[in-house]
Amino acid sequence: MTPIRKSARNEDCTLRFPLICRNRTETTVWCHSNSSADGKGTGKKARDEEGCYGCFECHGFYDGGWVQYAGWTREMVDREFDRARKESREKLVNKGLLNKEVAA
């Protein structure tokens, strides 16, 4: 397990999907981007730098659970992920796990 993935332990959820998030920090993991532009491929996770902190509920929602909720689109989910990624990158910089230039 990489230092970035390990850093998720007991972190607050940054995804915070409305009506989904429970922010149960004991379930927080590092959620990788689902975009091929970030390195995601068949059987391959995106680079660790392309992720965010997410609780169990938000992680499941991001990874496809959103399709069963009326009103959610892929664009909306991706926009929330991008916001969470930015917030998580700032935390990684503060923890010394990510270079400021990469986080920008």
Sequence and secondary structure as in RCSB ss.txt:
>XXXX:A:sequence
MTPIRKSARNEDCTLRFPLICRNRTETTVWCHSNSSADGKGTGKKARDEEGCYGCFECHGFYDGGWVQYAGWTRE
MVDREFDRARKESREKLVNKGLLNKEVAA
>XXXX:A:secstr
  HHHHTTTT   S   TTT    GGG EEEE   GGGT BTTB   TTSEEEE HHHHHHHTTGGGGSTT  HH
HHHHHHHHHHHHHHHHHHHTTSS HHHH 
